[in-house]
Amino acid sequence: MDSSPAATIEKIDASSLGARPLRHFDFVMAAFVVVLVLSNVIGAAKLASVTLFGQPFIFGAGILFFPISYVIGDVLTEVYGYARARRCIWAGFWALIFLAVMTVVVVAMPPAPGWEGQAAYEGVFGTLGVQTLRIVGASIAGFWGGEFVNAFVLSRMKLLTQGRMLWTRTIGSTVFGQAVDSLIFYPIAFLGVWSTEQVLAVMVSNWALKVAWEVLLTPVTYKVVNGLKRAEGLDIYDSQTDFTPFKTRI
């Protein structure tokens, strides 16, 4: 990316972008989908615990990496506008659907004679059952709702702040987006399996950790956003954008 301070940035409305080529959009979209899929494969259902101030702090292990997808989502919306972020969210949604179908099919296939890895495979990916379906459905629903709230809040806040104070909208959108994600995912996936107190504890702690991650990664977000804007020569605003989530056309 061109990080030269001499690079000029044109402020335009998303509706005026047309077919103008974007040099790095496809790479950012690919990174978003890859991080999303991997964070849902690894660690989504594992409870981890660390001791803080003499007390155990319980959290979902996937929290360590999943928030990166929200940071990339912020970058997508801030740099490329809501419509392109929406397109990426739908790409991620269908990637998760494919992941779920592939996982179910592969786990359900009878193991070859003499192959002893089936139990370990089922231990990692789960067996086909109600709980597995609950986790998969909750993950997809939470992602869909949370990401669209995140993108909408950030885009609207960009207009309200007139493009200033990036940190307010990256953190503010994460507060709302991650809240929606957690409120959807944990009750659907684990209520009745974990105790209500455990569900609430993990839901709140994971929400707080995700927001904390966003705060800690703010300097990185600034660097990536500013670098991409200079590289593209654009700063896109959504004053004329249709914010419906139910389409993929830009």
MODELLER restraints for C-alpha pairs under 7 A, 6 or more apart:
rsr = mdl.restraints
at = mdl.atoms
rsr.add(forms.Gaussian(group=physical.xy_distance, feature=features.Distance(at['CA:1:A'], at['CA:227:A']), mean=6.22, stdev=0.5))
rsr.add(forms.Gaussian(group=physical.xy_distance, feature=features.Distance(at['CA:1:A'], at['CA:228:A']), mean=6.43, stdev=0.5))
rsr.add(forms.Gaussian(group=physical.xy_distance, feature=features.Distance(at['CA:1:A'], at['CA:231:A']), mean=5.23, stdev=0.5))
rsr.add(forms.Gaussian(group=physical.xy_distance, feature=features.Distance(at['CA:2:A'], at['CA:227:A']), mean=6.56, stdev=0.5))
rsr.add(forms.Gaussian(group=physical.xy_distance, feature=features.Distance(at['CA:2:A'], at['CA:230:A']), mean=6.19, stdev=0.5))
rsr.add(forms.Gaussian(group=physical.xy_distance, feature=features.Distance(at['CA:2:A'], at['CA:231:A']), mean=4.67, stdev=0.5))
rsr.add(forms.Gaussian(group=physical.xy_distance, feature=features.Distance(at['CA:3:A'], at['CA:227:A']), mean=5.28, stdev=0.5))
rsr.add(forms.Gaussian(group=physical.xy_distance, feature=features.Distance(at['CA:3:A'], at['CA:230:A']), mean=6.22, stdev=0.5))
rsr.add(forms.Gaussian(group=physical.xy_distance, feature=features.Distance(at['CA:3:A'], at['CA:231:A']), mean=6.83, stdev=0.5))
rsr.add(forms.Gaussian(group=physical.xy_distance, feature=features.Distance(at['CA:7:A'], at['CA:230:A']), mean=5.65, stdev=0.5))
rsr.add(forms.Gaussian(group=physical.xy_distance, feature=features.Distance(at['CA:8:A'], at['CA:230:A']), mean=6.53, stdev=0.5))
rsr.add(forms.Gaussian(group=physical.xy_distance, feature=features.Distance(at['CA:8:A'], at['CA:233:A']), mean=5.77, stdev=0.5))
rsr.add(forms.Gaussian(group=physical.xy_distance, feature=features.Distance(at['CA:9:A'], at['CA:229:A']), mean=6.61, stdev=0.5))
rsr.add(forms.Gaussian(group=physical.xy_distance, feature=features.Distance(at['CA:9:A'], at['CA:230:A']), mean=5.93, stdev=0.5))
rsr.add(forms.Gaussian(group=physical.xy_distance, feature=features.Distance(at['CA:9:A'], at['CA:233:A']), mean=4.32, stdev=0.5))
rsr.add(forms.Gaussian(group=physical.xy_distance, feature=features.Distance(at['CA:9:A'], at['CA:234:A']), mean=4.93, stdev=0.5))
rsr.add(forms.Gaussian(group=physical.xy_distance, feature=features.Distance(at['CA:9:A'], at['CA:235:A']), mean=6.31, stdev=0.5))
rsr.add(forms.Gaussian(group=physical.xy_distance, feature=features.Distance(at['CA:10:A'], at['CA:233:A']), mean=5.92, stdev=0.5))
rsr.add(forms.Gaussian(group=physical.xy_distance, feature=features.Distance(at['CA:10:A'], at['CA:234:A']), mean=4.75, stdev=0.5))
rsr.add(forms.Gaussian(group=physical.xy_distance, feature=features.Distance(at['CA:10:A'], at['CA:235:A']), mean=5.89, stdev=0.5))
rsr.add(forms.Gaussian(group=physical.xy_distance, feature=features.Distance(at['CA:11:A'], at['CA:234:A']), mean=5.96, stdev=0.5))
rsr.add(forms.Gaussian(group=physical.xy_distance, feature=features.Distance(at['CA:11:A'], at['CA:235:A']), mean=4.64, stdev=0.5))
rsr.add(forms.Gaussian(group=physical.xy_distance, feature=features.Distance(at['CA:11:A'], at['CA:236:A']), mean=5.99, stdev=0.5))
rsr.add(forms.Gaussian(group=physical.xy_distance, feature=features.Distance(at['CA:12:A'], at['CA:235:A']), mean=6.30, stdev=0.5))
rsr.add(forms.Gaussian(group=physical.xy_distance, feature=features.Distance(at['CA:12:A'], at['CA:236:A']), mean=5.25, stdev=0.5))
rsr.add(forms.Gaussian(group=physical.xy_distance, feature=features.Distance(at['CA:12:A'], at['CA:237:A']), mean=6.22, stdev=0.5))
rsr.add(forms.Gaussian(group=physical.xy_distance, feature=features.Distance(at['CA:13:A'], at['CA:236:A']), mean=5.56, stdev=0.5))
rsr.add(forms.Gaussian(group=physical.xy_distance, feature=features.Distance(at['CA:13:A'], at['CA:237:A']), mean=4.70, stdev=0.5))
rsr.add(forms.Gaussian(group=physical.xy_distance, feature=features.Distance(at['CA:13:A'], at['CA:238:A']), mean=5.86, stdev=0.5))
rsr.add(forms.Gaussian(group=physical.xy_distance, feature=features.Distance(at['CA:13:A'], at['CA:239:A']), mean=6.48, stdev=0.5))
rsr.add(forms.Gaussian(group=physical.xy_distance, feature=features.Distance(at['CA:14:A'], at['CA:81:A']), mean=6.38, stdev=0.5))
rsr.add(forms.Gaussian(group=physical.xy_distance, feature=features.Distance(at['CA:14:A'], at['CA:236:A']), mean=5.57, stdev=0.5))
rsr.add(forms.Gaussian(group=physical.xy_distance, feature=features.Distance(at['CA:14:A'], at['CA:237:A']), mean=5.66, stdev=0.5))
rsr.add(forms.Gaussian(group=physical.xy_distance, feature=features.Distance(at['CA:14:A'], at['CA:238:A']), mean=5.50, stdev=0.5))
rsr.add(forms.Gaussian(group=physical.xy_distance, feature=features.Distance(at['CA:14:A'], at['CA:241:A']), mean=6.98, stdev=0.5))
rsr.add(forms.Gaussian(group=physical.xy_distance, feature=features.Distance(at['CA:15:A'], at['CA:240:A']), mean=6.39, stdev=0.5))
rsr.add(forms.Gaussian(group=physical.xy_distance, feature=features.Distance(at['CA:15:A'], at['CA:241:A']), mean=6.88, stdev=0.5))
rsr.add(forms.Gaussian(group=physical.xy_distance, feature=features.Distance(at['CA:22:A'], at['CA:232:A']), mean=6.26, stdev=0.5))
rsr.add(forms.Gaussian(group=physical.xy_distance, feature=features.Distance(at['CA:23:A'], at['CA:232:A']), mean=6.33, stdev=0.5))
rsr.add(forms.Gaussian(group=physical.xy_distance, feature=features.Distance(at['CA:29:A'], at['CA:88:A']), mean=5.92, stdev=0.5))
rsr.add(forms.Gaussian(group=physical.xy_distance, feature=features.Distance(at['CA:32:A'], at['CA:69:A']), mean=5.55, stdev=0.5))
rsr.add(forms.Gaussian(group=physical.xy_distance, feature=features.Distance(at['CA:32:A'], at['CA:72:A']), mean=5.90, stdev=0.5))
rsr.add(forms.Gaussian(group=physical.xy_distance, feature=features.Distance(at['CA:32:A'], at['CA:73:A']), mean=6.98, stdev=0.5))
rsr.add(forms.Gaussian(group=physical.xy_distance, feature=features.Distance(at['CA:33:A'], at['CA:92:A']), mean=5.11, stdev=0.5))
rsr.add(forms.Gaussian(group=physical.xy_distance, feature=features.Distance(at['CA:35:A'], at['CA:69:A']), mean=5.85, stdev=0.5))
rsr.add(forms.Gaussian(group=physical.xy_distance, feature=features.Distance(at['CA:36:A'], at['CA:66:A']), mean=6.60, stdev=0.5))
rsr.add(forms.Gaussian(group=physical.xy_distance, feature=features.Distance(at['CA:36:A'], at['CA:69:A']), mean=5.75, stdev=0.5))
rsr.add(forms.Gaussian(group=physical.xy_distance, feature=features.Distance(at['CA:36:A'], at['CA:92:A']), mean=6.95, stdev=0.5))
rsr.add(forms.Gaussian(group=physical.xy_distance, feature=features.Distance(at['CA:37:A'], at['CA:96:A']), mean=6.31, stdev=0.5))
rsr.add(forms.Gaussian(group=physical.xy_distance, feature=features.Distance(at['CA:39:A'], at['CA:62:A']), mean=6.03, stdev=0.5))
rsr.add(forms.Gaussian(group=physical.xy_distance, feature=features.Distance(at['CA:39:A'], at['CA:65:A']), mean=6.09, stdev=0.5))
rsr.add(forms.Gaussian(group=physical.xy_distance, feature=features.Distance(at['CA:39:A'], at['CA:66:A']), mean=5.17, stdev=0.5))
rsr.add(forms.Gaussian(group=physical.xy_distance, feature=features.Distance(at['CA:42:A'], at['CA:62:A']), mean=6.66, stdev=0.5))
rsr.add(forms.Gaussian(group=physical.xy_distance, feature=features.Distance(at['CA:43:A'], at['CA:61:A']), mean=5.00, stdev=0.5))
rsr.add(forms.Gaussian(group=physical.xy_distance, feature=features.Distance(at['CA:43:A'], at['CA:62:A']), mean=4.30, stdev=0.5))
rsr.add(forms.Gaussian(group=physical.xy_distance, feature=features.Distance(at['CA:44:A'], at['CA:60:A']), mean=6.69, stdev=0.5))
rsr.add(forms.Gaussian(group=physical.xy_distance, feature=features.Distance(at['CA:44:A'], at['CA:61:A']), mean=6.56, stdev=0.5))
rsr.add(forms.Gaussian(group=physical.xy_distance, feature=features.Distance(at['CA:44:A'], at['CA:62:A']), mean=4.82, stdev=0.5))
rsr.add(forms.Gaussian(group=physical.xy_distance, feature=features.Distance(at['CA:45:A'], at['CA:60:A']), mean=6.80, stdev=0.5))
rsr.add(forms.Gaussian(group=physical.xy_distance, feature=features.Distance(at['CA:46:A'], at['CA:60:A']), mean=5.76, stdev=0.5))
rsr.add(forms.Gaussian(group=physical.xy_distance, feature=features.Distance(at['CA:46:A'], at['CA:61:A']), mean=5.55, stdev=0.5))
rsr.add(forms.Gaussian(group=physical.xy_distance, feature=features.Distance(at['CA:47:A'], at['CA:58:A']), mean=6.75, stdev=0.5))
rsr.add(forms.Gaussian(group=physical.xy_distance, feature=features.Distance(at['CA:47:A'], at['CA:59:A']), mean=5.76, stdev=0.5))
rsr.add(forms.Gaussian(group=physical.xy_distance, feature=features.Distance(at['CA:47:A'], at['CA:60:A']), mean=4.69, stdev=0.5))
rsr.add(forms.Gaussian(group=physical.xy_distance, feature=features.Distance(at['CA:47:A'], at['CA:61:A']), mean=5.87, stdev=0.5))
rsr.add(forms.Gaussian(group=physical.xy_distance, feature=features.Distance(at['CA:48:A'], at['CA:58:A']), mean=5.76, stdev=0.5))
rsr.add(forms.Gaussian(group=physical.xy_distance, feature=features.Distance(at['CA:48:A'], at['CA:59:A']), mean=5.43, stdev=0.5))
rsr.add(forms.Gaussian(group=physical.xy_distance, feature=features.Distance(at['CA:48:A'], at['CA:60:A']), mean=5.87, stdev=0.5))
rsr.add(forms.Gaussian(group=physical.xy_distance, feature=features.Distance(at['CA:48:A'], at['CA:61:A']), mean=5.54, stdev=0.5))
rsr.add(forms.Gaussian(group=physical.xy_distance, feature=features.Distance(at['CA:49:A'], at['CA:56:A']), mean=6.09, stdev=0.5))
rsr.add(forms.Gaussian(group=physical.xy_distance, feature=features.Distance(at['CA:49:A'], at['CA:57:A']), mean=5.33, stdev=0.5))
rsr.add(forms.Gaussian(group=physical.xy_distance, feature=features.Distance(at['CA:49:A'], at['CA:58:A']), mean=4.44, stdev=0.5))
rsr.add(forms.Gaussian(group=physical.xy_distance, feature=features.Distance(at['CA:49:A'], at['CA:59:A']), mean=6.23, stdev=0.5))
rsr.add(forms.Gaussian(group=physical.xy_distance, feature=features.Distance(at['CA:50:A'], at['CA:56:A']), mean=5.59, stdev=0.5))
rsr.add(forms.Gaussian(group=physical.xy_distance, feature=features.Distance(at['CA:50:A'], at['CA:57:A']), mean=5.24, stdev=0.5))
rsr.add(forms.Gaussian(group=physical.xy_distance, feature=features.Distance(at['CA:50:A'], at['CA:58:A']), mean=6.77, stdev=0.5))
rsr.add(forms.Gaussian(group=physical.xy_distance, feature=features.Distance(at['CA:51:A'], at['CA:57:A']), mean=5.79, stdev=0.5))
rsr.add(forms.Gaussian(group=physical.xy_distance, feature=features.Distance(at['CA:58:A'], at['CA:202:A']), mean=6.43, stdev=0.5))
rsr.add(forms.Gaussian(group=physical.xy_distance, feature=features.Distance(at['CA:59:A'], at['CA:202:A']), mean=5.44, stdev=0.5))
rsr.add(forms.Gaussian(group=physical.xy_distance, feature=features.Distance(at['CA:59:A'], at['CA:205:A']), mean=6.37, stdev=0.5))
rsr.add(forms.Gaussian(group=physical.xy_distance, feature=features.Distance(at['CA:59:A'], at['CA:206:A']), mean=5.99, stdev=0.5))
rsr.add(forms.Gaussian(group=physical.xy_distance, feature=features.Distance(at['CA:60:A'], at['CA:202:A']), mean=6.90, stdev=0.5))
rsr.add(forms.Gaussian(group=physical.xy_distance, feature=features.Distance(at['CA:60:A'], at['CA:206:A']), mean=6.78, stdev=0.5))
rsr.add(forms.Gaussian(group=physical.xy_distance, feature=features.Distance(at['CA:63:A'], at['CA:206:A']), mean=6.60, stdev=0.5))
rsr.add(forms.Gaussian(group=physical.xy_distance, feature=features.Distance(at['CA:63:A'], at['CA:210:A']), mean=6.83, stdev=0.5))
rsr.add(forms.Gaussian(group=physical.xy_distance, feature=features.Distance(at['CA:67:A'], at['CA:210:A']), mean=5.82, stdev=0.5))
rsr.add(forms.Gaussian(group=physical.xy_distance, feature=features.Distance(at['CA:67:A'], at['CA:213:A']), mean=6.92, stdev=0.5))
rsr.add(forms.Gaussian(group=physical.xy_distance, feature=features.Distance(at['CA:71:A'], at['CA:214:A']), mean=6.88, stdev=0.5))
rsr.add(forms.Gaussian(group=physical.xy_distance, feature=features.Distance(at['CA:71:A'], at['CA:221:A']), mean=6.89, stdev=0.5))
rsr.add(forms.Gaussian(group=physical.xy_distance, feature=features.Distance(at['CA:73:A'], at['CA:85:A']), mean=6.80, stdev=0.5))
rsr.add(forms.Gaussian(group=physical.xy_distance, feature=features.Distance(at['CA:74:A'], at['CA:151:A']), mean=6.85, stdev=0.5))
rsr.add(forms.Gaussian(group=physical.xy_distance, feature=features.Distance(at['CA:74:A'], at['CA:170:A']), mean=6.22, stdev=0.5))
rsr.add(forms.Gaussian(group=physical.xy_distance, feature=features.Distance(at['CA:75:A'], at['CA:225:A']), mean=5.85, stdev=0.5))
rsr.add(forms.Gaussian(group=physical.xy_distance, feature=features.Distance(at['CA:76:A'], at['CA:85:A']), mean=5.38, stdev=0.5))
rsr.add(forms.Gaussian(group=physical.xy_distance, feature=features.Distance(at['CA:77:A'], at['CA:85:A']), mean=5.27, stdev=0.5))
rsr.add(forms.Gaussian(group=physical.xy_distance, feature=features.Distance(at['CA:77:A'], at['CA:151:A']), mean=5.96, stdev=0.5))
rsr.add(forms.Gaussian(group=physical.xy_distance, feature=features.Distance(at['CA:77:A'], at['CA:155:A']), mean=6.57, stdev=0.5))
rsr.add(forms.Gaussian(group=physical.xy_distance, feature=features.Distance(at['CA:78:A'], at['CA:155:A']), mean=6.94, stdev=0.5))
rsr.add(forms.Gaussian(group=physical.xy_distance, feature=features.Distance(at['CA:79:A'], at['CA:225:A']), mean=6.41, stdev=0.5))
rsr.add(forms.Gaussian(group=physical.xy_distance, feature=features.Distance(at['CA:79:A'], at['CA:229:A']), mean=6.18, stdev=0.5))
rsr.add(forms.Gaussian(group=physical.xy_distance, feature=features.Distance(at['CA:79:A'], at['CA:235:A']), mean=6.17, stdev=0.5))
rsr.add(forms.Gaussian(group=physical.xy_distance, feature=features.Distance(at['CA:79:A'], at['CA:236:A']), mean=6.26, stdev=0.5))
rsr.add(forms.Gaussian(group=physical.xy_distance, feature=features.Distance(at['CA:80:A'], at['CA:236:A']), mean=6.10, stdev=0.5))
rsr.add(forms.Gaussian(group=physical.xy_distance, feature=features.Distance(at['CA:81:A'], at['CA:236:A']), mean=5.75, stdev=0.5))
rsr.add(forms.Gaussian(group=physical.xy_distance, feature=features.Distance(at['CA:81:A'], at['CA:237:A']), mean=6.43, stdev=0.5))
rsr.add(forms.Gaussian(group=physical.xy_distance, feature=features.Distance(at['CA:81:A'], at['CA:238:A']), mean=6.38, stdev=0.5))
rsr.add(forms.Gaussian(group=physical.xy_distance, feature=features.Distance(at['CA:82:A'], at['CA:151:A']), mean=6.30, stdev=0.5))
rsr.add(forms.Gaussian(group=physical.xy_distance, feature=features.Distance(at['CA:82:A'], at['CA:155:A']), mean=6.38, stdev=0.5))
rsr.add(forms.Gaussian(group=physical.xy_distance, feature=features.Distance(at['CA:82:A'], at['CA:238:A']), mean=6.81, stdev=0.5))
rsr.add(forms.Gaussian(group=physical.xy_distance, feature=features.Distance(at['CA:83:A'], at['CA:250:A']), mean=5.45, stdev=0.5))
rsr.add(forms.Gaussian(group=physical.xy_distance, feature=features.Distance(at['CA:84:A'], at['CA:250:A']), mean=6.38, stdev=0.5))
rsr.add(forms.Gaussian(group=physical.xy_distance, feature=features.Distance(at['CA:86:A'], at['CA:245:A']), mean=6.68, stdev=0.5))
rsr.add(forms.Gaussian(group=physical.xy_distance, feature=features.Distance(at['CA:86:A'], at['CA:248:A']), mean=6.63, stdev=0.5))
rsr.add(forms.Gaussian(group=physical.xy_distance, feature=features.Distance(at['CA:87:A'], at['CA:248:A']), mean=4.99, stdev=0.5))
rsr.add(forms.Gaussian(group=physical.xy_distance, feature=features.Distance(at['CA:89:A'], at['CA:147:A']), mean=6.93, stdev=0.5))
rsr.add(forms.Gaussian(group=physical.xy_distance, feature=features.Distance(at['CA:93:A'], at['CA:140:A']), mean=6.71, stdev=0.5))
rsr.add(forms.Gaussian(group=physical.xy_distance, feature=features.Distance(at['CA:93:A'], at['CA:144:A']), mean=6.73, stdev=0.5))
rsr.add(forms.Gaussian(group=physical.xy_distance, feature=features.Distance(at['CA:96:A'], at['CA:140:A']), mean=6.59, stdev=0.5))
rsr.add(forms.Gaussian(group=physical.xy_distance, feature=features.Distance(at['CA:100:A'], at['CA:136:A']), mean=6.60, stdev=0.5))
rsr.add(forms.Gaussian(group=physical.xy_distance, feature=features.Distance(at['CA:104:A'], at['CA:128:A']), mean=6.33, stdev=0.5))
rsr.add(forms.Gaussian(group=physical.xy_distance, feature=features.Distance(at['CA:107:A'], at['CA:122:A']), mean=6.54, stdev=0.5))
rsr.add(forms.Gaussian(group=physical.xy_distance, feature=features.Distance(at['CA:107:A'], at['CA:127:A']), mean=6.87, stdev=0.5))
rsr.add(forms.Gaussian(group=physical.xy_distance, feature=features.Distance(at['CA:111:A'], at['CA:118:A']), mean=6.53, stdev=0.5))
rsr.add(forms.Gaussian(group=physical.xy_distance, feature=features.Distance(at['CA:126:A'], at['CA:132:A']), mean=6.11, stdev=0.5))
rsr.add(forms.Gaussian(group=physical.xy_distance, feature=features.Distance(at['CA:134:A'], at['CA:188:A']), mean=6.40, stdev=0.5))
rsr.add(forms.Gaussian(group=physical.xy_distance, feature=features.Distance(at['CA:134:A'], at['CA:189:A']), mean=4.95, stdev=0.5))
rsr.add(forms.Gaussian(group=physical.xy_distance, feature=features.Distance(at['CA:135:A'], at['CA:189:A']), mean=4.53, stdev=0.5))
rsr.add(forms.Gaussian(group=physical.xy_distance, feature=features.Distance(at['CA:138:A'], at['CA:184:A']), mean=6.57, stdev=0.5))
rsr.add(forms.Gaussian(group=physical.xy_distance, feature=features.Distance(at['CA:138:A'], at['CA:185:A']), mean=4.60, stdev=0.5))
rsr.add(forms.Gaussian(group=physical.xy_distance, feature=features.Distance(at['CA:138:A'], at['CA:188:A']), mean=5.55, stdev=0.5))
rsr.add(forms.Gaussian(group=physical.xy_distance, feature=features.Distance(at['CA:138:A'], at['CA:189:A']), mean=5.51, stdev=0.5))
rsr.add(forms.Gaussian(group=physical.xy_distance, feature=features.Distance(at['CA:139:A'], at['CA:185:A']), mean=5.69, stdev=0.5))
rsr.add(forms.Gaussian(group=physical.xy_distance, feature=features.Distance(at['CA:141:A'], at['CA:184:A']), mean=6.92, stdev=0.5))
rsr.add(forms.Gaussian(group=physical.xy_distance, feature=features.Distance(at['CA:142:A'], at['CA:180:A']), mean=6.99, stdev=0.5))
rsr.add(forms.Gaussian(group=physical.xy_distance, feature=features.Distance(at['CA:142:A'], at['CA:181:A']), mean=4.23, stdev=0.5))
rsr.add(forms.Gaussian(group=physical.xy_distance, feature=features.Distance(at['CA:142:A'], at['CA:182:A']), mean=6.76, stdev=0.5))
rsr.add(forms.Gaussian(group=physical.xy_distance, feature=features.Distance(at['CA:142:A'], at['CA:184:A']), mean=5.10, stdev=0.5))
rsr.add(forms.Gaussian(group=physical.xy_distance, feature=features.Distance(at['CA:142:A'], at['CA:185:A']), mean=5.03, stdev=0.5))
rsr.add(forms.Gaussian(group=physical.xy_distance, feature=features.Distance(at['CA:143:A'], at['CA:181:A']), mean=5.93, stdev=0.5))
rsr.add(forms.Gaussian(group=physical.xy_distance, feature=features.Distance(at['CA:145:A'], at['CA:180:A']), mean=6.48, stdev=0.5))
rsr.add(forms.Gaussian(group=physical.xy_distance, feature=features.Distance(at['CA:145:A'], at['CA:181:A']), mean=6.29, stdev=0.5))
rsr.add(forms.Gaussian(group=physical.xy_distance, feature=features.Distance(at['CA:146:A'], at['CA:177:A']), mean=4.33, stdev=0.5))
rsr.add(forms.Gaussian(group=physical.xy_distance, feature=features.Distance(at['CA:146:A'], at['CA:178:A']), mean=5.79, stdev=0.5))
rsr.add(forms.Gaussian(group=physical.xy_distance, feature=features.Distance(at['CA:146:A'], at['CA:180:A']), mean=5.08, stdev=0.5))
rsr.add(forms.Gaussian(group=physical.xy_distance, feature=features.Distance(at['CA:146:A'], at['CA:181:A']), mean=4.41, stdev=0.5))
rsr.add(forms.Gaussian(group=physical.xy_distance, feature=features.Distance(at['CA:147:A'], at['CA:177:A']), mean=6.06, stdev=0.5))
rsr.add(forms.Gaussian(group=physical.xy_distance, feature=features.Distance(at['CA:148:A'], at['CA:245:A']), mean=6.91, stdev=0.5))
rsr.add(forms.Gaussian(group=physical.xy_distance, feature=features.Distance(at['CA:149:A'], at['CA:176:A']), mean=6.81, stdev=0.5))
rsr.add(forms.Gaussian(group=physical.xy_distance, feature=features.Distance(at['CA:149:A'], at['CA:177:A']), mean=5.05, stdev=0.5))
rsr.add(forms.Gaussian(group=physical.xy_distance, feature=features.Distance(at['CA:150:A'], at['CA:173:A']), mean=4.74, stdev=0.5))
rsr.add(forms.Gaussian(group=physical.xy_distance, feature=features.Distance(at['CA:150:A'], at['CA:174:A']), mean=5.92, stdev=0.5))
rsr.add(forms.Gaussian(group=physical.xy_distance, feature=features.Distance(at['CA:150:A'], at['CA:176:A']), mean=6.53, stdev=0.5))
rsr.add(forms.Gaussian(group=physical.xy_distance, feature=features.Distance(at['CA:150:A'], at['CA:177:A']), mean=4.31, stdev=0.5))
rsr.add(forms.Gaussian(group=physical.xy_distance, feature=features.Distance(at['CA:153:A'], at['CA:173:A']), mean=5.18, stdev=0.5))
rsr.add(forms.Gaussian(group=physical.xy_distance, feature=features.Distance(at['CA:154:A'], at['CA:169:A']), mean=5.11, stdev=0.5))
rsr.add(forms.Gaussian(group=physical.xy_distance, feature=features.Distance(at['CA:154:A'], at['CA:170:A']), mean=6.44, stdev=0.5))
rsr.add(forms.Gaussian(group=physical.xy_distance, feature=features.Distance(at['CA:154:A'], at['CA:173:A']), mean=5.21, stdev=0.5))
rsr.add(forms.Gaussian(group=physical.xy_distance, feature=features.Distance(at['CA:155:A'], at['CA:238:A']), mean=6.57, stdev=0.5))
rsr.add(forms.Gaussian(group=physical.xy_distance, feature=features.Distance(at['CA:157:A'], at['CA:169:A']), mean=5.82, stdev=0.5))
rsr.add(forms.Gaussian(group=physical.xy_distance, feature=features.Distance(at['CA:158:A'], at['CA:169:A']), mean=6.85, stdev=0.5))
rsr.add(forms.Gaussian(group=physical.xy_distance, feature=features.Distance(at['CA:159:A'], at['CA:237:A']), mean=6.90, stdev=0.5))
rsr.add(forms.Gaussian(group=physical.xy_distance, feature=features.Distance(at['CA:167:A'], at['CA:218:A']), mean=6.66, stdev=0.5))
rsr.add(forms.Gaussian(group=physical.xy_distance, feature=features.Distance(at['CA:171:A'], at['CA:211:A']), mean=6.92, stdev=0.5))
rsr.add(forms.Gaussian(group=physical.xy_distance, feature=features.Distance(at['CA:171:A'], at['CA:214:A']), mean=6.22, stdev=0.5))
rsr.add(forms.Gaussian(group=physical.xy_distance, feature=features.Distance(at['CA:171:A'], at['CA:215:A']), mean=6.43, stdev=0.5))
rsr.add(forms.Gaussian(group=physical.xy_distance, feature=features.Distance(at['CA:174:A'], at['CA:211:A']), mean=6.19, stdev=0.5))
rsr.add(forms.Gaussian(group=physical.xy_distance, feature=features.Distance(at['CA:175:A'], at['CA:211:A']), mean=6.04, stdev=0.5))
rsr.add(forms.Gaussian(group=physical.xy_distance, feature=features.Distance(at['CA:178:A'], at['CA:207:A']), mean=6.05, stdev=0.5))
rsr.add(forms.Gaussian(group=physical.xy_distance, feature=features.Distance(at['CA:179:A'], at['CA:207:A']), mean=6.19, stdev=0.5))
rsr.add(forms.Gaussian(group=physical.xy_distance, feature=features.Distance(at['CA:182:A'], at['CA:203:A']), mean=5.78, stdev=0.5))
rsr.add(forms.Gaussian(group=physical.xy_distance, feature=features.Distance(at['CA:182:A'], at['CA:207:A']), mean=6.49, stdev=0.5))
rsr.add(forms.Gaussian(group=physical.xy_distance, feature=features.Distance(at['CA:186:A'], at['CA:199:A']), mean=6.38, stdev=0.5))
rsr.add(forms.Gaussian(group=physical.xy_distance, feature=features.Distance(at['CA:186:A'], at['CA:203:A']), mean=6.20, stdev=0.5))
rsr.add(forms.Gaussian(group=physical.xy_distance, feature=features.Distance(at['CA:187:A'], at['CA:199:A']), mean=6.81, stdev=0.5))
rsr.add(forms.Gaussian(group=physical.xy_distance, feature=features.Distance(at['CA:190:A'], at['CA:199:A']), mean=6.75, stdev=0.5))
rsr.add(forms.Gaussian(group=physical.xy_distance, feature=features.Distance(at['CA:191:A'], at['CA:199:A']), mean=6.46, stdev=0.5))
rsr.add(forms.Gaussian(group=physical.xy_distance, feature=features.Distance(at['CA:229:A'], at['CA:235:A']), mean=6.05, stdev=0.5))
